[in-house]
Amino acid sequence: MSVESTIQKMALAAKNASLQIAKCATSQKNEALLQIAAQIQEKAAYIIAQNNKDLMRAKEMEISEAMIDRLTIGDATIQTMIKGLKEVAELEDPVGSLSHTWLRPNGLQVSRMRIPLGVIGIIYESRPNVTIDAAGLCLKAGNAVILRGGSEALYSNQALAATINQALGQTGLPGNTVQVVPIRDRTAVNALLCQTEYIDLIIPRGGEGLIRFVVDNSKIPVLKHYKGVCHVYVDDGANLKKAEEICFNAKVQRPGVCNAMETMLVHKSVAQNFLTGIAKRFDAAGVEIRGCPETCRLVTGAKAAVQDDWPTEYLDLVIAVKVVDNMDQAIDHIAYYGSDHTEAIVTSDYERAKRFVREVDSSVVLVNASTRFNDGAQLGLGAEIGISTSKLHAFGPMGVEELTTTKFVVFGDGQIRE
Amino acid sequence: MSVESTIQKMALAAKNASLQIAKCATSQKNEALLQIAAQIQEKAAYIIAQNNKDLMRAKEMEISEAMIDRLTIGDATIQTMIKGLKEVAELEDPVGSLSHTWLRPNGLQVSRMRIPLGVIGIIYESRPNVTIDAAGLCLKAGNAVILRGGSEALYSNQALAATINQALGQTGLPGNTVQVVPIRDRTAVNALLCQTEYIDLIIPRGGEGLIRFVVDNSKIPVLKHYKGVCHVYVDDGANLKKAEEICFNAKVQRPGVCNAMETMLVHKSVAQNFLTGIAKRFDAAGVEIRGCPETCRLVTGAKAAVQDDWPTEYLDLVIAVKVVDNMDQAIDHIAYYGSDHTEAIVTSDYERAKRFVREVDSSVVLVNASTRFNDGAQLGLGAEIGISTSKLHAFGPMGVEELTTTKFVVFGDGQIRE
């Protein structure tokens, strides 16, 4: 069978499964989630053995240590998967809930009912635990899902899919609710992105190259973020101790993720005090500073930033620093160089806090807190399927509710239109 | 200047205007809406004169009477435009509102704040009053808008845009908040659909051909519906008097619109009584019936339906009728032939009402009411910008809130991630 017909067949099967899973009771979906968790525990040795095949192949292909690290499933990964599934089972089921009902003058009762989206395609790189997280969230929201992980993780993902399918069967749900694309070749992705009739949404997760490829080739709506060029603005009169903790945390706690700070903007009135203090901590933590001329004047050892530094997502222990004359300059800098992902202000000024929150056009805007909180679990949404920096449908971290939509339901007693 | 550079320049100007309009206070936006209404009143003679130029050109080009009727701006149209603007000014402003705030265990306060989408492109046919409705709704939601009406309405739309621009200037808002594409050629639409950097959303309104063209060529997210193949299912044991009123209203009250009923599904147990009654009324109203074999057996004068009738949007005094064995058959028919637009059940049975509402996957699902209520104003949303049958972002009638999105705002006291 050709790649196209394999994918089309999978998409049709997913569509059919989605019609069934959409009608499932919450208890049945939760039972399936817990059954998947139990099966993963039971089949742990098999899953790890299949993962070893991927690892051997990866080593032969001389894939980087970092990639191999992400690819590896150990006992701890298994336990994380199980814990994640149990947490998703605990989440509130959004499907079927009616938001407030309003009454029209003619007596019609109108509500919005939350419903699944249908079929979701997830295209991602390396880490096989995404397979479990994404399957769990899509299932909870009543959707079918087609997963296309990295080709280097194919044995692992197929082992996980087989485990999931068995658990679904045991709880009376259609096995095709969760499918893994069994094809390494990238033509499978192109084929997936053309299934407009069967797939309702595509979510790509990975590097900017993968995401641009998906956006450029998809005929199906895509929710995504390209990158996170996140800023912290340290305001005039800010509590500099708090500012230092927040900036240090935002840059250093986990520099390789999208919600880490990449650029620090500092009001000129606090620049000298603040920068000399934090520069020492950054230096001790191995953070390289690339600064504007004023930063370089104030901080010994800072490199001069070039134009390309401002829009760059380093994902590393590097930070761009710019001293600004006022908050307007900071907001303009963010609007011009930012990625609409996450921005924070450290301030003690009420009006400026309010204005920053209103005027900064990013998916998460924080006052006096680290950018690292742009994360579904941290914000209280439960597990997340990704972060969107496009405004349509979802903007920011996407949890189980963002995998649903609403329809209108109207209860009447024979009303007709005049 | 080439078409591409004209459009790109407009899109950039819209983006810049959107940054200003997003920050405007509700009072300023409302003042602008009322000022536009006042200017339309004042410039009515000029607008009608410009409309006459379009009409003369249309008559020369031998455009159909129906099209000329839709194109004509008379005193009544002017008053409808003014009334519409005043109603939009009365609507609640969604922008800046915070939904419920929740507290995280670490003390972070998290809310969602409603924000404008940015720049919206509207591509529509003939009717110039859409120019005013769309401009008003986009402005109220804090968006800039680029309007590309039918080429046959260009003089009218330019006159309306000039009137709007003047009113915007008088209230201190950027004139480029509302722009009309001054190019008749369709290449202008293609150019518009490529402005991914500046335009956030495209809404096409018109016939299926126009909408498919937009969807096939847009690089920007599109909200749309292709057609409305709306069904009413008359259930076993339904109140047949109510059923008759609802079905007659859904078909006859305004047959040329997307929420008119196109197919009637009738439970076999009530088919004889119900069909013989309503067939007389349909006959008197000039409605042609195309029926399944059982319908043809019961209704004298019914034509035999062919396969093509079931997925057809007649937009005319024609109805397809099918007798079904049970509600499952009706739901399956709707899933297969429907357009996810509007479906109604007439029933007296509590369980079946509940199940129909839950299982029918359409943007508006009604119990004991006419399909004609799928309309923003009728459902209480205020004016509508269109109806979406795609599930992402909005599903059903789209009012001012659907022209916005939410971002997360987080208020902390120095929280960092552990």
Interface residues (C-beta under 8 A of the other chain):
Chain A: L19 A22 K23 G96 W102 R104 L108 V110 M113 I115 L117 G118 D200 L201 P221 N239 K242 E245 I246 F248 N249 A250 Q253 R254 A335 A353 V357 R358 E359 D361 S362 S363 V364 V365 L366 V367 N368 A369 S370 R372 F373 N374 Q378 L379 G380 S390 K391 L392 H393 F395 G396 P397 T405 T406 K407 F408 V409 V410 F411 G412 D413 G414 Q415 I416 R417
Chain B: L19 A22 K23 G96 W102 R104 L108 V110 M113 I115 L117 G118 D200 L201 P221 N239 K242 E245 I246 F248 N249 A250 Q253 R254 A335 A353 V357 R358 E359 D361 S362 S363 V364 V365 L366 V367 N368 A369 S370 R372 F373 N374 Q378 L379 G380 S390 K391 L392 H393 F395 G396 P397 T405 T406 K407 F408 V409 V410 F411 G412 D413 G414 Q415 I416 R417
